[in-house]
Amino acid sequence: MRVSKRALLAVGASAVIGLSSAAIAQTKKSTEATTVGEGEALMLHPKGAVHKSATKVTSAQHEAAVKKGAREIKPGAVIYKQGGKLYLLEDNANEKASQSFQNNFDVDY
């Protein structure tokens, strides 16, 4: 059976694409864990698990939470765990919070 040049080129190109895709996957710094839609809630468990509520937050629950101290988290905020404790780093007047961790993520805001 004779193999055409076109077939050999197609196989070679596929192999190169596959190898370059594997190289890109290996250099990826972060992955999108989830998204948070309107009314959805996330809870960070002390052991590190992230739970997403199956029910929506109502306006009454939101108002009650704000009265108890809930506040807006700025875009680009970073939550991380160190020494068994969870930390939240937000923007300040001079610097984006994520700048301290930018080498850990593939995205910027």
N, CA, C and O atoms as a GROMACS GRO file, in nm:
protein
  436
    1MET      N    1   0.084  -0.117   0.000
    1MET     CA    2   0.000   0.000   0.000
    1MET      C    3   0.089   0.124   0.000
    1MET      O    4   0.184   0.133   0.078
    2ARG      N    5   0.059   0.214  -0.085
    2ARG     CA    6   0.138   0.335  -0.100
    2ARG      C    7   0.080   0.447  -0.014
    2ARG      O    8  -0.040   0.473  -0.019
    3VAL      N    9   0.164   0.514   0.066
    3VAL     CA   10   0.119   0.624   0.150
    3VAL      C   11   0.155   0.754   0.080
    3VAL      O   12   0.269   0.775   0.039
    4SER      N   13   0.057   0.841   0.066
    4SER     CA   14   0.082   0.967  -0.005
    4SER      C   15   0.157   1.067   0.084
    4SER      O   16   0.157   1.056   0.207
    5LYS      N   17   0.221   1.163   0.019
    5LYS     CA   18   0.291   1.269   0.092
    5LYS      C   19   0.193   1.348   0.179
    5LYS      O   20   0.227   1.389   0.290
    6ARG      N   21   0.074   1.367   0.127
    6ARG     CA   22  -0.028   1.441   0.202
    6ARG      C   23  -0.063   1.370   0.334
    6ARG      O   24  -0.076   1.435   0.438
    7ALA      N   25  -0.077   1.241   0.328
    7ALA     CA   26  -0.110   1.164   0.447
    7ALA      C   27   0.003   1.172   0.549
    7ALA      O   28  -0.021   1.189   0.669
    8LEU      N   29   0.128   1.161   0.500
    8LEU     CA   30   0.242   1.171   0.591
    8LEU      C   31   0.250   1.310   0.653
    8LEU      O   32   0.280   1.322   0.772
    9LEU      N   33   0.224   1.413   0.575
    9LEU     CA   34   0.226   1.550   0.628
    9LEU      C   35   0.115   1.569   0.732
    9LEU      O   36   0.136   1.634   0.834
   10ALA      N   37  -0.002   1.513   0.705
   10ALA     CA   38  -0.114   1.525   0.799
   10ALA      C   39  -0.080   1.458   0.932
   10ALA      O   40  -0.107   1.513   1.038
   11VAL      N   41  -0.022   1.339   0.926
   11VAL     CA   42   0.016   1.267   1.047
   11VAL      C   43   0.125   1.345   1.122
   11VAL      O   44   0.118   1.359   1.244
   12GLY      N   45   0.223   1.396   1.049
   12GLY     CA   46   0.330   1.474   1.111
   12GLY      C   47   0.278   1.601   1.176
   12GLY      O   48   0.319   1.635   1.287
   13ALA      N   49   0.188   1.671   1.108
   13ALA     CA   50   0.129   1.793   1.162
   13ALA      C   51   0.048   1.762   1.287
   13ALA      O   52   0.052   1.837   1.384
   14SER      N   53  -0.026   1.653   1.284
   14SER     CA   54  -0.105   1.614   1.402
   14SER      C   55  -0.015   1.586   1.521
   14SER      O   56  -0.047   1.623   1.634
   15ALA      N   57   0.096   1.519   1.496
   15ALA     CA   58   0.190   1.488   1.604
   15ALA      C   59   0.249   1.615   1.663
   15ALA      O   60   0.261   1.627   1.785
   16VAL      N   61   0.286   1.711   1.577
   16VAL     CA   62   0.342   1.838   1.625
   16VAL      C   63   0.239   1.914   1.707
   16VAL      O   64   0.271   1.968   1.813
   17ILE      N   65   0.115   1.919   1.658
   17ILE     CA   66   0.008   1.988   1.731
   17ILE      C   67  -0.015   1.921   1.865
   17ILE      O   68  -0.031   1.989   1.967
   18GLY      N   69  -0.018   1.790   1.867
   18GLY     CA   70  -0.038   1.716   1.992
   18GLY      C   71   0.073   1.743   2.091
   18GLY      O   72   0.047   1.764   2.210
   19LEU      N   73   0.197   1.743   2.045
   19LEU     CA   74   0.310   1.770   2.133
   19LEU      C   75   0.308   1.913   2.185
   19LEU      O   76   0.338   1.936   2.302
   20SER      N   77   0.274   2.009   2.099
   20SER     CA   78   0.271   2.149   2.145
   20SER      C   79   0.156   2.170   2.242
   20SER      O   80   0.170   2.250   2.335
   21SER      N   81   0.044   2.102   2.223
   21SER     CA   82  -0.067   2.112   2.317
   21SER      C   83  -0.027   2.056   2.453
   21SER      O   84  -0.061   2.112   2.557
   22ALA      N   85   0.046   1.945   2.451
   22ALA     CA   86   0.093   1.886   2.577
   22ALA      C   87   0.189   1.979   2.647
   22ALA      O   88   0.185   1.991   2.770
   23ALA      N   89   0.275   2.047   2.572
   23ALA     CA   90   0.370   2.141   2.632
   23ALA      C   91   0.297   2.259   2.694
   23ALA      O   92   0.334   2.305   2.802
   24ILE      N   93   0.193   2.309   2.626
   24ILE     CA   94   0.115   2.419   2.680
   24ILE      C   95   0.045   2.376   2.808
   24ILE      O   96   0.044   2.451   2.906
   25ALA      N   97  -0.012   2.257   2.809
   25ALA     CA   98  -0.083   2.208   2.928
   25ALA      C   99   0.013   2.196   3.046
   25ALA      O  100  -0.027   2.221   3.160
   26GLN      N  101   0.136   2.158   3.021
   26GLN     CA  102   0.232   2.141   3.129
   26GLN      C  103   0.278   2.274   3.187
   26GLN      O  104   0.321   2.279   3.302
   27THR      N  105   0.270   2.382   3.110
   27THR     CA  106   0.315   2.512   3.158
   27THR      C  107   0.202   2.596   3.214
   27THR      O  108   0.224   2.710   3.255
   28LYS      N  109   0.082   2.543   3.215
   28LYS     CA  110  -0.034   2.616   3.265
   28LYS      C  111  -0.019   2.640   3.415
   28LYS      O  112   0.012   2.548   3.490
   29LYS      N  113  -0.041   2.764   3.459
   29LYS     CA  114  -0.021   2.801   3.598
   29LYS      C  115  -0.149   2.790   3.682
   29LYS      O  116  -0.142   2.770   3.804
   30SER      N  117  -0.264   2.802   3.618
   30SER     CA  118  -0.389   2.802   3.695
   30SER      C  119  -0.500   2.741   3.611
   30SER      O  120  -0.489   2.726   3.490
   31THR      N  121  -0.608   2.705   3.679
   31THR     CA  122  -0.728   2.656   3.612
   31THR      C  123  -0.848   2.726   3.670
   31THR      O  124  -0.847   2.767   3.786
   32GLU      N  125  -0.951   2.740   3.591
   32GLU     CA  126  -1.075   2.800   3.640
   32GLU      C  127  -1.146   2.694   3.723
   32GLU      O  128  -1.184   2.589   3.671
   33ALA      N  129  -1.163   2.721   3.852
   33ALA     CA  130  -1.223   2.623   3.942
   33ALA      C  131  -1.374   2.620   3.927
   33ALA      O  132  -1.435   2.513   3.922
   34THR      N  133  -1.435   2.735   3.920
   34THR     CA  134  -1.580   2.745   3.908
   34THR      C  135  -1.615   2.887   3.870
   34THR      O  136  -1.527   2.973   3.860
   35THR      N  137  -1.740   2.913   3.850
   35THR     CA  138  -1.789   3.048   3.830
   35THR      C  139  -1.896   3.074   3.936
   35THR      O  140  -1.955   2.980   3.990
   36VAL      N  141  -1.920   3.200   3.966
   36VAL     CA  142  -2.022   3.235   4.063
   36VAL      C  143  -2.124   3.323   3.992
   36VAL      O  144  -2.096   3.437   3.955
   37GLY      N  145  -2.243   3.269   3.976
   37GLY     CA  146  -2.350   3.342   3.912
   37GLY      C  147  -2.429   3.422   4.014
   37GLY      O  148  -2.407   3.410   4.135
   38GLU      N  149  -2.521   3.503   3.965
   38GLU     CA  150  -2.605   3.587   4.052
   38GLU      C  151  -2.680   3.499   4.151
   38GLU      O  152  -2.747   3.404   4.112
   39GLY      N  153  -2.668   3.531   4.278
   39GLY     CA  154  -2.738   3.459   4.383
   39GLY      C  155  -2.670   3.330   4.428
   39GLY      O  156  -2.718   3.265   4.522
   40GLU      N  157  -2.560   3.292   4.365
   40GLU     CA  158  -2.491   3.170   4.405
   40GLU      C  159  -2.394   3.201   4.520
   40GLU      O  160  -2.347   3.314   4.533
   41ALA      N  161  -2.365   3.101   4.600
   41ALA     CA  162  -2.277   3.120   4.715
   41ALA      C  163  -2.170   3.012   4.718
   41ALA      O  164  -2.195   2.896   4.686
   42LEU      N  165  -2.049   3.052   4.757
   42LEU     CA  166  -1.938   2.960   4.776
   42LEU      C  167  -1.900   2.961   4.923
   42LEU      O  168  -1.906   3.065   4.989
   43MET      N  169  -1.860   2.845   4.975
   43MET     CA  170  -1.809   2.838   5.111
   43MET      C  171  -1.673   2.770   5.106
   43MET      O  172  -1.658   2.666   5.044
   44LEU      N  173  -1.575   2.831   5.173
   44LEU     CA  174  -1.442   2.772   5.181
   44LEU      C  175  -1.434   2.695   5.312
   44LEU      O  176  -1.440   2.754   5.419
   45HIS      N  177  -1.421   2.565   5.302
   45HIS     CA  178  -1.413   2.480   5.420
   45HIS      C  179  -1.274   2.492   5.480
   45HIS      O  180  -1.176   2.504   5.405
   46PRO      N  181  -1.261   2.489   5.612
   46PRO     CA  182  -1.128   2.500   5.675
   46PRO      C  183  -1.028   2.395   5.626
   46PRO      O  184  -0.907   2.419   5.631
   47LYS      N  185  -1.076   2.281   5.579
   47LYS     CA  186  -0.985   2.177   5.530
   47LYS      C  187  -0.943   2.202   5.385
   47LYS      O  188  -0.863   2.128   5.329
   48GLY      N  189  -0.999   2.308   5.324
   48GLY     CA  190  -0.957   2.346   5.190
   48GLY      C  191  -1.057   2.320   5.080
   48GLY      O  192  -1.038   2.368   4.969
   49ALA      N  193  -1.163   2.247   5.105
   49ALA     CA  194  -1.264   2.221   5.002
   49ALA      C  195  -1.344   2.348   4.974
   49ALA      O  196  -1.366   2.429   5.064
   50VAL      N  197  -1.388   2.363   4.850
   50VAL     CA  198  -1.474   2.474   4.813
   50VAL      C  199  -1.610   2.415   4.780
   50VAL      O  200  -1.622   2.329   4.693
   51HIS      N  201  -1.712   2.462   4.849
   51HIS     CA  202  -1.849   2.414   4.826
   51HIS      C  203  -1.930   2.523   4.758
   51HIS      O  204  -1.919   2.641   4.793
   52LYS      N  205  -2.011   2.483   4.660
   52LYS     CA  206  -2.100   2.576   4.591
   52LYS      C  207  -2.243   2.538   4.625
   52LYS      O  208  -2.285   2.424   4.603
   53SER      N  209  -2.317   2.634   4.678
   53SER     CA  210  -2.455   2.609   4.719
   53SER      C  211  -2.543   2.573   4.600
   53SER      O  212  -2.527   2.629   4.491
   54ALA      N  213  -2.634   2.481   4.622
   54ALA     CA  214  -2.728   2.441   4.517
   54ALA      C  215  -2.851   2.531   4.515
   54ALA      O  216  -2.933   2.521   4.423
   55THR      N  217  -2.864   2.618   4.613
   55THR     CA  218  -2.978   2.710   4.618
   55THR      C  219  -2.927   2.854   4.610
   55THR      O  220  -2.812   2.881   4.643
   56LYS      N  221  -3.012   2.943   4.567
   56LYS     CA  222  -2.976   3.083   4.548
   56LYS      C  223  -2.990   3.161   4.679
   56LYS      O  224  -3.075   3.130   4.763
   57VAL      N  225  -2.907   3.263   4.694
   57VAL     CA  226  -2.915   3.355   4.808
   57VAL      C  227  -3.030   3.451   4.779
   57VAL      O  228  -3.036   3.511   4.672
   58THR      N  229  -3.121   3.464   4.874
   58THR     CA  230  -3.235   3.555   4.855
   58THR      C  231  -3.194   3.698   4.891
   58THR      O  232  -3.090   3.720   4.954
   59SER      N  233  -3.276   3.792   4.851
   59SER     CA  234  -3.250   3.933   4.886
   59SER      C  235  -3.251   3.950   5.038
   59SER      O  236  -3.169   4.025   5.092
   60ALA      N  237  -3.341   3.882   5.106
   60ALA     CA  238  -3.350   3.892   5.253
   60ALA      C  239  -3.222   3.837   5.318
   60ALA      O  240  -3.171   3.895   5.413
   61GLN      N  241  -3.172   3.724   5.266
   61GLN     CA  242  -3.048   3.668   5.321
   61GLN      C  243  -2.931   3.763   5.296
   61GLN      O  244  -2.845   3.780   5.383
   62HIS      N  245  -2.927   3.824   5.179
   62HIS     CA  246  -2.821   3.920   5.147
   62HIS      C  247  -2.827   4.040   5.241
   62HIS      O  248  -2.724   4.081   5.297
   63GLU      N  249  -2.944   4.096   5.259
   63GLU     CA  250  -2.959   4.212   5.348
   63GLU      C  251  -2.918   4.178   5.490
   63GLU      O  252  -2.851   4.258   5.557
   64ALA      N  253  -2.956   4.061   5.538
   64ALA     CA  254  -2.919   4.018   5.673
   64ALA      C  255  -2.767   4.000   5.684
   64ALA      O  256  -2.708   4.035   5.786
   65ALA      N  257  -2.706   3.946   5.581
   65ALA     CA  258  -2.561   3.926   5.582
   65ALA      C  259  -2.488   4.060   5.584
   65ALA      O  260  -2.388   4.074   5.655
   66VAL      N  261  -2.535   4.157   5.508
   66VAL     CA  262  -2.473   4.289   5.506
   66VAL      C  263  -2.483   4.354   5.643
   66VAL      O  264  -2.389   4.418   5.689
   67LYS      N  265  -2.598   4.338   5.710
   67LYS     CA  266  -2.615   4.393   5.844
   67LYS      C  267  -2.519   4.329   5.943
   67LYS      O  268  -2.482   4.391   6.043
   68LYS      N  269  -2.478   4.204   5.915
   68LYS     CA  270  -2.385   4.133   6.004
   68LYS      C  271  -2.239   4.155   5.964
   68LYS      O  272  -2.148   4.098   6.025
   69GLY      N  273  -2.215   4.238   5.862
   69GLY     CA  274  -2.077   4.271   5.825
   69GLY      C  275  -2.031   4.223   5.689
   69GLY      O  276  -1.916   4.247   5.652
   70ALA      N  277  -2.116   4.158   5.613
   70ALA     CA  278  -2.076   4.116   5.478
   70ALA      C  279  -2.043   4.241   5.397
   70ALA      O  280  -2.111   4.343   5.408
   71ARG      N  281  -1.939   4.230   5.314
   71ARG     CA  282  -1.902   4.345   5.232
   71ARG      C  283  -1.856   4.295   5.095
   71ARG      O  284  -1.824   4.178   5.077
   72GLU      N  285  -1.855   4.386   5.001
   72GLU     CA  286  -1.813   4.351   4.865
   72GLU      C  287  -1.665   4.315   4.863
   72GLU      O  288  -1.583   4.379   4.928
   73ILE      N  289  -1.633   4.211   4.788
   73ILE     CA  290  -1.493   4.173   4.764
   73ILE      C  291  -1.456   4.233   4.628
   73ILE      O  292  -1.528   4.215   4.530
   74LYS      N  293  -1.346   4.303   4.624
   74LYS     CA  294  -1.303   4.370   4.502
   74LYS      C  295  -1.255   4.269   4.397
   74LYS      O  296  -1.204   4.162   4.432
   75PRO      N  297  -1.270   4.302   4.268
   75PRO     CA  298  -1.219   4.214   4.162
   75PRO      C  299  -1.069   4.193   4.180
   75PRO      O  300  -0.997   4.285   4.219
   76GLY      N  301  -1.023   4.074   4.151
   76GLY     CA  302  -0.881   4.044   4.162
   76GLY      C  303  -0.837   4.003   4.301
   76GLY      O  304  -0.718   3.980   4.324
   77ALA      N  305  -0.931   3.994   4.395
   77ALA     CA  306  -0.896   3.951   4.530
   77ALA      C  307  -0.841   3.808   4.524
   77ALA      O  308  -0.882   3.728   4.439
   78VAL      N  309  -0.751   3.777   4.614
   78VAL     CA  310  -0.689   3.645   4.617
   78VAL      C  311  -0.716   3.580   4.752
   78VAL      O  312  -0.692   3.641   4.856
   79ILE      N  313  -0.764   3.457   4.750
   79ILE     CA  314  -0.784   3.379   4.872
   79ILE      C  315  -0.682   3.266   4.867
   79ILE      O  316  -0.671   3.196   4.767
   80TYR      N  317  -0.609   3.249   4.974
   80TYR     CA  318  -0.509   3.142   4.977
   80TYR      C  319  -0.499   3.083   5.117
   80TYR      O  320  -0.544   3.142   5.215
   81LYS      N  321  -0.438   2.966   5.124
   81LYS     CA  322  -0.422   2.897   5.251
   81LYS      C  323  -0.273   2.884   5.281
   81LYS      O  324  -0.194   2.842   5.196
   82GLN      N  325  -0.236   2.919   5.401
   82GLN     CA  326  -0.097   2.908   5.445
   82GLN      C  327  -0.096   2.873   5.593
   82GLN      O  328  -0.166   2.936   5.672
   83GLY      N  329  -0.019   2.775   5.631
   83GLY     CA  330  -0.010   2.736   5.772
   83GLY      C  331  -0.143   2.692   5.830
   83GLY      O  332  -0.169   2.713   5.949
   84GLY      N  333  -0.228   2.632   5.747
   84GLY     CA  334  -0.357   2.583   5.794
   84GLY      C  335  -0.464   2.690   5.808
   84GLY      O  336  -0.574   2.661   5.855
   85LYS      N  337  -0.434   2.814   5.769
   85LYS     CA  338  -0.530   2.925   5.780
   85LYS      C  339  -0.561   2.981   5.641
   85LYS      O  340  -0.475   2.981   5.553
   86LEU      N  341  -0.685   3.029   5.624
   86LEU     CA  342  -0.726   3.092   5.499
   86LEU      C  343  -0.704   3.242   5.509
   86LEU      O  344  -0.730   3.303   5.613
   87TYR      N  345  -0.655   3.302   5.400
   87TYR     CA  346  -0.629   3.446   5.396
   87TYR      C  347  -0.696   3.508   5.274
   87TYR      O  348  -0.712   3.442   5.172
   88LEU      N  349  -0.734   3.634   5.286
   88LEU     CA  350  -0.793   3.712   5.178
   88LEU      C  351  -0.706   3.834   5.157
   88LEU      O  352  -0.682   3.911   5.251
   89LEU      N  353  -0.659   3.853   5.035
   89LEU     CA  354  -0.580   3.970   5.001
   89LEU      C  355  -0.656   4.049   4.896
   89LEU      O  356  -0.691   3.996   4.791
   90GLU      N  357  -0.683   4.176   4.925
   90GLU     CA  358  -0.756   4.262   4.832
   90GLU      C  359  -0.670   4.379   4.790
   90GLU      O  360  -0.565   4.406   4.848
   91ASP      N  361  -0.716   4.448   4.686
   91ASP     CA  362  -0.647   4.568   4.639
   91ASP      C  363  -0.637   4.670   4.751
   91ASP      O  364  -0.724   4.680   4.837
   92ASN      N  365  -0.528   4.747   4.746
   92ASN     CA  366  -0.522   4.866   4.830
   92ASN      C  367  -0.503   4.984   4.737
   92ASN      O  368  -0.507   4.967   4.615
   93ALA      N  369  -0.483   5.102   4.788
   93ALA     CA  370  -0.476   5.223   4.706
   93ALA      C  371  -0.360   5.220   4.608
   93ALA      O  372  -0.367   5.282   4.502
   94ASN      N  373  -0.253   5.149   4.640
   94ASN     CA  374  -0.132   5.154   4.560
   94ASN      C  375  -0.105   5.033   4.473
   94ASN      O  376  -0.024   5.040   4.381
   95GLU      N  377  -0.170   4.921   4.500
   95GLU     CA  378  -0.132   4.797   4.433
   95GLU      C  379  -0.251   4.704   4.417
   95GLU      O  380  -0.338   4.697   4.505
   96LYS      N  381  -0.255   4.631   4.304
   96LYS     CA  382  -0.354   4.526   4.286
   96LYS      C  383  -0.315   4.408   4.374
   96LYS      O  384  -0.197   4.371   4.380
   97ALA      N  385  -0.410   4.351   4.441
   97ALA     CA  386  -0.382   4.235   4.528
   97ALA      C  387  -0.318   4.122   4.450
   97ALA      O  388  -0.226   4.056   4.499
   98SER      N  389  -0.367   4.099   4.330
   98SER     CA  390  -0.317   3.985   4.253
   98SER      C  391  -0.173   4.002   4.207
   98SER      O  392  -0.110   3.904   4.167
   99GLN      N  393  -0.118   4.124   4.212
   99GLN     CA  394   0.021   4.144   4.171
   99GLN      C  395   0.115   4.061   4.257
   99GLN      O  396   0.218   4.013   4.209
  100SER      N  397   0.081   4.044   4.384
  100SER     CA  398   0.165   3.964   4.473
  100SER      C  399   0.167   3.816   4.433
  100SER      O  400   0.259   3.743   4.469
  101PHE      N  401   0.065   3.774   4.358
  101PHE     CA  402   0.051   3.633   4.321
  101PHE      C  403   0.043   3.615   4.170
  101PHE      O  404   0.010   3.505   4.124
  102GLN      N  405   0.073   3.717   4.091
  102GLN     CA  406   0.050   3.710   3.947
  102GLN      C  407   0.124   3.594   3.881
  102GLN      O  408   0.076   3.539   3.783
  103ASN      N  409   0.239   3.557   3.933
  103ASN     CA  410   0.312   3.444   3.874
  103ASN      C  411   0.241   3.311   3.897
  103ASN      O  412   0.280   3.210   3.839
  104ASN      N  413   0.137   3.309   3.983
  104ASN     CA  414   0.063   3.187   4.012
  104ASN      C  415  -0.058   3.169   3.918
  104ASN      O  416  -0.120   3.062   3.917
  105PHE      N  417  -0.092   3.272   3.840
  105PHE     CA  418  -0.214   3.269   3.760
  105PHE      C  419  -0.185   3.297   3.613
  105PHE      O  420  -0.088   3.366   3.580
  106ASP      N  421  -0.270   3.243   3.526
  106ASP     CA  422  -0.258   3.266   3.382
  106ASP      C  423  -0.340   3.387   3.337
  106ASP      O  424  -0.331   3.427   3.222
  107VAL      N  425  -0.419   3.444   3.426
  107VAL     CA  426  -0.508   3.555   3.388
  107VAL      C  427  -0.476   3.678   3.471
  107VAL      O  428  -0.421   3.669   3.581
  108ASP      N  429  -0.510   3.791   3.416
  108ASP     CA  430  -0.498   3.919   3.488
  108ASP      C  431  -0.636   3.984   3.481
  108ASP      O  432  -0.722   3.942   3.404
  109TYR      N  433  -0.656   4.085   3.560
  109TYR     CA  434  -0.784   4.155   3.549
  109TYR      C  435  -0.761   4.300   3.525
  109TYR      O  436  -0.857   4.377   3.514
   0.00000   0.00000   0.00000
